[in-house]
Amino acid sequence: MTATEPNAAEEHSPAENADTENAPAERATTEKATTENAAHPRFAEALQELGLDEVTGRVRRFPDATRTAAEAAAAIGCELSQICKSLIFAADGVPVLVLMDGASQVDLELVRRELGAEKVTRAKVDLVRETTGYAIGGVPPFGHRTRTRVLADRSLLDHDTVWAAAGTPHAVFPMDPKSLIAHAGGTLVDVRERTA
């Protein structure tokens, strides 16, 4: 049996969306993105330190959360697999970041083997914030409070552009996946769950 991460892309029921379906003008407003002060200050500083000032202008902030990969893809208007999830795991208690496309799930057994760890688990909320400096749903692929080992699944290379969180659950930015992985200091691996 293979251990996998919980599905981060939860579906919302039509009843939860009923108020916006009945108010088209209100709905149109929520779909608009802005770029003004869109990135988390720590992430904006990291972009500047990396010489990526031009990326700051491409960060898009949405009034509705883009906390899950499905929410982000819907807000951006891209394929689910173009979302880069930044997921923190604990490998024998040590934080590790896994970058995964939004349509796939992480296979914890493959991560464990890749790291040579005894045990790999999803990190608890406090470890995510302590390690990265960001809340779950807004963790970017780089610009973290501490330096962690980074594994990047090869599936990210299937697209010319991927979208990742910019430090808040409301902000995302586009980047070519090779550059994103390089800036994150990631090692390319195959750790996505395979479906039969």
C-alpha positions as CSV (number, residue, x, y, z in Angstrom):
1,M,0.0,0.0,0.0
2,T,1.3,3.5,-0.9
3,A,0.9,6.4,1.4
4,T,-0.3,9.6,-0.3
5,E,-1.1,13.2,0.6
6,P,-4.7,14.2,1.2
7,N,-6.4,15.7,-1.9
8,A,-5.8,19.4,-1.7
9,A,-8.1,20.3,-4.5
10,E,-11.4,19.9,-2.7
11,E,-14.6,20.5,-4.7
12,H,-17.2,23.0,-3.4
13,S,-20.9,22.3,-3.5
14,P,-23.2,24.4,-5.7
15,A,-25.0,25.6,-2.6
16,E,-21.8,27.2,-1.3
17,N,-21.6,29.2,-4.5
18,A,-25.3,30.1,-4.8
19,D,-24.9,33.7,-3.6
20,T,-22.4,34.5,-6.3
21,E,-24.3,32.7,-9.0
22,N,-27.3,34.9,-8.3
23,A,-25.3,38.1,-8.4
24,P,-23.4,38.3,-11.7
25,A,-22.0,41.8,-11.1
26,E,-20.6,40.7,-7.7
27,R,-19.2,37.6,-9.2
28,A,-17.4,39.5,-12.0
29,T,-15.8,41.7,-9.4
30,T,-14.4,38.7,-7.5
31,E,-12.8,37.3,-10.6
32,K,-10.7,40.4,-11.2
33,A,-7.0,40.2,-10.3
34,T,-4.8,43.1,-9.2
35,T,-1.0,43.4,-9.2
36,E,-0.7,46.3,-6.7
37,N,1.1,45.1,-3.5
38,A,0.1,41.6,-4.5
39,A,3.1,39.5,-3.1
40,H,3.7,38.9,0.6
41,P,6.5,41.4,1.8
42,R,8.9,38.5,2.6
43,F,8.4,37.0,-0.8
44,A,8.7,40.4,-2.6
45,E,12.0,40.9,-0.7
46,A,13.2,37.4,-1.8
47,L,12.4,38.2,-5.4
48,Q,14.4,41.4,-5.2
49,E,17.4,39.5,-3.5
50,L,17.3,37.0,-6.4
51,G,17.3,39.8,-9.0
52,L,13.7,38.9,-10.0
53,D,12.2,42.3,-9.7
54,E,10.2,41.8,-13.0
55,V,8.4,38.9,-11.4
56,T,6.9,41.3,-8.7
57,G,5.0,43.0,-11.5
58,R,3.5,39.7,-12.7
59,V,2.2,38.7,-9.2
60,R,-1.6,38.5,-9.4
61,R,-3.8,39.0,-6.3
62,F,-7.4,37.7,-6.3
63,P,-10.1,38.9,-3.9
64,D,-11.1,35.3,-3.4
65,A,-8.7,32.8,-2.0
66,T,-6.5,30.7,-4.3
67,R,-5.6,28.4,-1.4
68,T,-6.1,25.1,-3.3
69,A,-4.7,24.2,-6.7
70,A,-8.3,24.0,-8.0
71,E,-9.1,27.5,-6.7
72,A,-5.9,28.9,-8.2
73,A,-6.4,27.3,-11.6
74,A,-10.0,28.5,-11.8
75,A,-9.0,32.1,-10.8
76,I,-6.1,32.2,-13.3
77,G,-7.9,30.3,-16.1
78,C,-5.2,27.7,-16.5
79,E,-5.0,23.9,-16.4
80,L,-4.8,22.4,-12.9
81,S,-1.5,20.8,-13.8
82,Q,0.0,24.3,-14.4
83,I,-0.3,25.1,-10.7
84,C,2.9,24.4,-8.7
85,K,2.0,23.2,-5.2
86,S,4.6,23.9,-2.5
87,L,4.1,21.2,0.1
88,I,6.1,20.8,3.3
89,F,6.6,17.3,4.7
90,A,8.6,16.0,7.7
91,A,11.2,13.4,6.8
92,D,12.3,11.8,10.1
93,G,11.2,15.1,11.7
94,V,13.2,17.3,9.3
95,P,11.2,19.7,7.0
96,V,11.4,19.1,3.3
97,L,9.7,21.0,0.5
98,V,8.1,19.1,-2.4
99,L,7.1,21.0,-5.5
100,M,4.3,19.2,-7.3
101,D,1.9,20.0,-10.2
102,G,-1.6,20.8,-9.1
103,A,-3.3,17.8,-10.8
104,S,-1.1,15.2,-9.0
105,Q,-0.7,13.9,-5.5
106,V,2.6,13.2,-3.7
107,D,3.5,9.6,-3.1
108,L,5.0,9.6,0.4
109,E,6.7,6.3,-0.1
110,L,8.6,7.6,-3.2
111,V,9.6,10.7,-1.2
112,R,10.8,8.5,1.7
113,R,12.9,6.4,-0.7
114,E,14.3,9.5,-2.5
115,L,15.4,11.0,0.9
116,G,16.5,7.7,2.4
117,A,14.3,8.5,5.4
118,E,12.6,6.1,7.8
119,K,9.3,8.0,7.9
120,V,7.8,10.9,5.9
121,T,4.6,12.6,7.0
122,R,2.6,15.7,6.1
123,A,4.0,18.6,8.2
124,K,1.7,20.1,10.8
125,V,0.5,23.7,10.4
126,D,2.9,25.1,13.0
127,L,6.0,23.4,11.3
128,V,4.9,24.8,7.9
129,R,4.7,28.4,9.3
130,E,7.9,28.0,11.4
131,T,9.9,26.6,8.4
132,T,8.6,28.8,5.6
133,G,7.2,31.9,7.3
134,Y,4.0,31.5,5.4
135,A,0.5,30.1,6.0
136,I,-0.6,26.9,4.3
137,G,-2.2,27.8,1.0
138,G,0.2,30.7,0.4
139,V,3.6,28.9,0.6
140,P,5.8,30.0,-2.3
141,P,8.4,27.7,-3.8
142,F,11.3,29.9,-2.5
143,G,11.8,32.9,-0.2
144,H,11.3,30.9,3.0
145,R,12.4,31.8,6.5
146,T,14.7,28.8,6.7
147,R,16.6,26.8,4.1
148,T,15.1,23.3,3.4
149,R,15.8,20.5,1.0
150,V,13.6,20.8,-2.1
151,L,12.4,18.0,-4.3
152,A,10.7,19.1,-7.5
153,D,8.6,16.6,-9.4
154,R,9.4,16.3,-13.1
155,S,5.7,16.8,-14.0
156,L,6.2,20.5,-13.6
157,L,8.4,20.5,-16.8
158,D,5.3,19.5,-18.9
159,H,4.4,23.2,-19.2
160,D,6.1,26.3,-20.5
161,T,4.7,28.3,-17.6
162,V,3.5,27.3,-14.1
163,W,1.8,29.4,-11.4
164,A,2.8,29.3,-7.8
165,A,1.7,31.0,-4.5
166,A,3.3,34.4,-3.8
167,G,3.2,34.2,-0.1
168,T,-0.5,34.6,0.6
169,P,-3.6,32.4,-0.2
170,H,-4.7,35.2,-2.5
171,A,-1.6,35.8,-4.6
172,V,0.1,33.8,-7.4
173,F,2.9,34.4,-9.9
174,P,3.9,32.8,-13.3
175,M,7.3,31.5,-14.1
176,D,8.9,28.9,-16.4
177,P,9.3,25.7,-14.4
178,K,13.1,25.3,-15.0
179,S,13.7,28.8,-13.5
180,L,11.3,28.2,-10.7
181,I,13.0,24.9,-9.7
182,A,16.5,26.5,-10.0
183,H,15.5,29.4,-7.8
184,A,14.0,27.0,-5.2
185,G,17.2,25.0,-5.3
186,G,15.2,21.9,-6.2
187,T,16.3,18.5,-7.2
188,L,14.3,16.9,-10.1
189,V,12.6,13.7,-8.9
190,D,9.7,11.4,-9.7
191,V,7.6,11.4,-6.6
192,R,4.0,11.7,-7.9
193,E,1.4,9.1,-7.2
194,R,0.9,6.9,-10.2
195,T,-2.6,5.9,-11.1
196,A,-3.4,2.5,-12.6
